Amino acid sequence: MRRSDFCMALANGLANVQGRHPIFSFGVIADVQYADVPDGHSFVGVPRYYRHSILVLERAVKSWNNHKKLNFVINFGDIVDGKCPKDQSLEAVKKVVCEFEKFRGPVYHMIGNHCLYNLPRDELLPLLKISNHGSHHAHAYYDFSPTPGYRFVVLDGYDISAIGWPCDHPNTLEALKILSEKNPNSNKNSPEGLKDVDRRFVMFNGAVGIEQMEWLDTVLQDATNMKQKVIVCSHLPLDPGATGKTSLLWNYDQVMDVIHRYDCVKVCLAGHSHKGRYSIDSHGVHHRVIDAALECPPGTDAFGYINVYDDMLSLVGTDRLENTDFSFDSLTIS
Ligand SMILES: Nc1ccn([C@@H]2O[C@H](COP(=O)(O)OP(=O)(O)OC[C@H](O)CO)[C@@H](O)[C@H]2O)c(=O)n1
């Protein structure tokens, strides 16, 4: 362990089950999809609790604050549901962001399809305090390093997307071209007739564009040079083993090819699929999808925090979100 990581672990104070002090810890929650509308269900009939989901977030923030040792929180996107009446979108997004801001520390957000059903990305990104680092593109990918030995990479899976950009934007046109080539259905949100991983070519997903791919490569090269371990966060899952195929990033395979060129990425975390799942891929990278707050029946929860060590991560879940350990010494299958 680096000396600076050791100091952060000491400052963190709290020992885990193995009696070790994490270097740092952070809170996680996904798919709050709040809307002030009655309970309903997904397209395939899974119950959704649009008003209760913000209560899950309220309980998460209380729990994260009570923990006292969480360094930051990561929200995996879709804070407001597409069912939110459009004249209430801005108010609803502000209400959820305000709830996150009750956490006594930084909150890192990412955008999801439901965020973009409510507000265009150029309005959304400032509200979520996602900075573009002076770029003229309203991109939503970024990285940060909470301690010298670790780096977080937050991907923008709606970079190439038919939602969120102006309708004549090159990224919208590129997305519509992909959809017309890959999905023959008139309703481009429908995966009907598509087989296996091709089911991902639906309009509620998107892709990482070329510039972002080059940026990812540069960041991973830099992290490798700095001997940092990397945790990749994305609204859209990156491994078919951790999600239903209709929820995958369109070019998850290309992103994983870049990730697999390096040895620094240890864990990929995602939301969107709503049903929590875990997998380990052929290169030993762990993948974990976080259960949706939206689908918690009243009185139940799905949030947690992750303890970060030198050689593993440990997810401590509440209620529907199951504990998961991600050990970095797992065997690689090739
Ligand atoms: N077969 C389908 C599925 C969905 N739609 C419509 O697409 C929009 C987005 O769907 P939704 O399930 O709300 O998206 P989430 O981001 O919450 O979930 C993603 C994964 O599906 C979870 O597994 C919505 O308008 C649906 O009605 C559709 O037309 N046809």
The ligand as a Gaussian input file, in Angstrom:
#p B3LYP/6-31G(d) Opt

LIG

0 1
 N      -39.696000      -3.592000     -25.154000
 C      -39.736000      -2.295000     -24.826000
 C      -39.059000      -1.826000     -23.687000
 C      -39.141000      -0.491000     -23.378000
 N      -39.868000       0.342000     -24.154000
 C      -39.967000       1.764000     -23.827000
 O      -38.658000       2.311000     -23.728000
 C      -38.603000       3.330000     -22.769000
 C      -37.496000       3.006000     -21.773000
 O      -37.797000       1.762000     -21.131000
 P      -37.603000       1.589000     -19.569000
 O      -37.835000       0.155000     -19.232000
 O      -38.405000       2.600000     -18.832000
 O      -36.041000       1.929000     -19.442000
 P      -35.148000       1.827000     -18.140000
 O      -33.955000       2.643000     -18.425000
 O      -35.942000       2.124000     -16.930000
 O      -34.753000       0.296000     -18.072000
 C      -33.805000      -0.242000     -18.931000
 C      -33.940000      -1.713000     -18.980000
 O      -35.072000      -2.069000     -19.752000
 C      -34.153000      -2.353000     -17.616000
 O      -34.032000      -3.725000     -17.767000
 C      -39.973000       3.380000     -22.094000
 O      -40.736000       4.411000     -22.704000
 C      -40.564000       2.036000     -22.452000
 O      -41.975000       2.053000     -22.486000
 C      -40.519000      -0.154000     -25.261000
 O      -41.182000       0.618000     -25.990000
 N      -40.441000      -1.458000     -25.597000

